[in-house]
Amino acid sequence: MFTEEIRRCIEGISLAMVATSDESGNPHLAVANRVLTLDDQHLMLENWYCPATLRNIARNPSVAIVVMSRDAEIGYQFIGNVAHGYDVALLSGYAPEVEPPGEPQALTRIVVRVDEVLAFCSGIHTDQPLKNCQQAKP
């Protein structure tokens, strides 16, 4: 599913956008600051996610992830489901005098099984699967 072009794009980025939704369908965006391909169908993303992102994933594992190349002309949207998530680092303790309530306390890694890859660009495009998508540049 992940072509060499897709892998190169992912390797060349420092941020990805992660879209989740709550049980009422309200959307929420988060940023992942580490993205890797694990195999041909799984992405790994890490960040100190806010509580809303983690709550949404626990209740609704469906996500959309967007990565853009550094020149921002082309990117990819990955549609899939969180296969699992786990904490990889914890802060040593909560300090209420310096941290706002609800501040993330764990660096969380999520693994997403990607079911569909779409082209994502600012020019003419469709939301057809990548294999069917014809991209046009102005």
N, C-alpha and C positions, 0 to 999 in steps of 0.2 A: 504494500500500500504506500509506503514512503519511498519515493524516488530519491536518487542522489541529489537532485535539485532541491527537494524538500529538506533533506538532511543538511545540506550546506546552508540553507536559509536559517534553519533552527540553530545550527552551530554558530552562526554569525550574529545572533541577537543577544541582547542582555535582558530584555523584558518581554513578557507576553501578557495579554489580557485574558482573564478567565471570567466567563459569564455564567452565573448560577441564577436560580430563582427559588423563592420561598414556596410554601404550600399553597399560597394564593396566586402564584404566578408572577409576583412582583420581581422584576429583574434586579440583579446586583452585579457590579463589576469589581474585580480584584486584579492585582498585578502579581505575576510570578516573576521572581528575579533569577530563577535558574530553570532552564528547560533542556531536557535531553530526550533523544529517542532511545528507548530500551531495546526494542526489536522492531519488526515491521508493522506493528499495530499498536504499540504502547508508548505514551509520552510520560515523562516524569517531570513534575513541577514542584518547586519549593518556594516558600516565603513564610513570613510571620503573618499569616492570614488573620484578618479580623474575625471576631466571633460570628458575624452574619454569614460570611463565606462558609465557615465550618458548619454552622447550623443548617444552611441550605444544602450542602453536600450530604449531610447526614440524613436529611429528609427527602432529598431529590437528587440522585447521583448524576442526572443528565447535565452536561456542561458543553459550552462552546469555548474554544480557545482560539485566539488570533495571534499570529506572529507576522511581523512585517520585516522586509529586508531593510538594511540600514538606509538605502536611498528612498525607501517608502514608496516605490513604484509598484511592487508586487508583494503579496503575502499569501498566507494560507489560513483558512478557518477549519478547525478540526471539531467535528461533532462526535460526542461519545459519552461514556459513562465512567465515573470514578470507580475503578476496580477495588482500590483500597487506599487508605491514607494512614500515616503514622507520624508521630513526633520524632524528630531526629536530634533536637537540642531543646533544652529548657533553660529559662533564666534561673538564676540561683535563688531568687526570692522576690516577692512583691514588696515594693517600697512606696506606700501610699503617699508619702510626702513629696515624691518627685514624679510619680506615674499617674496618669489619668485612670479612673476606673475603667475596666474592660480592656486595658492595653494587652495585646497579644503576649502570652508568656511562653509560647512554644513555636519553634521552627517546624513547620509541618511539610511533609513530602506527600504529594498525592500522585497516584499512578492512574492514568486515564486510558481505557481501551477505546481507541478511535474506530468509529464505524464508517465515517465519511470524511473526505477531504474536499474542500471547496476552494476555488481561487478567491482571493480577497484583494481588491485593488480599488484605487480611487477613480479609475477610468470606466469605460464601458465593460460591464460584466453581467453574468447571470449567477444565480445560486444553484446552478446545475453541478452535479458531481464533477470533480476535476477532470476525469477522463472524457467528459462531454462538453467541457467548458471551452469556449473560444474567447480568448482575450484579445482586446483591441486596444492599441495605444494611440492617443491623439496625435 
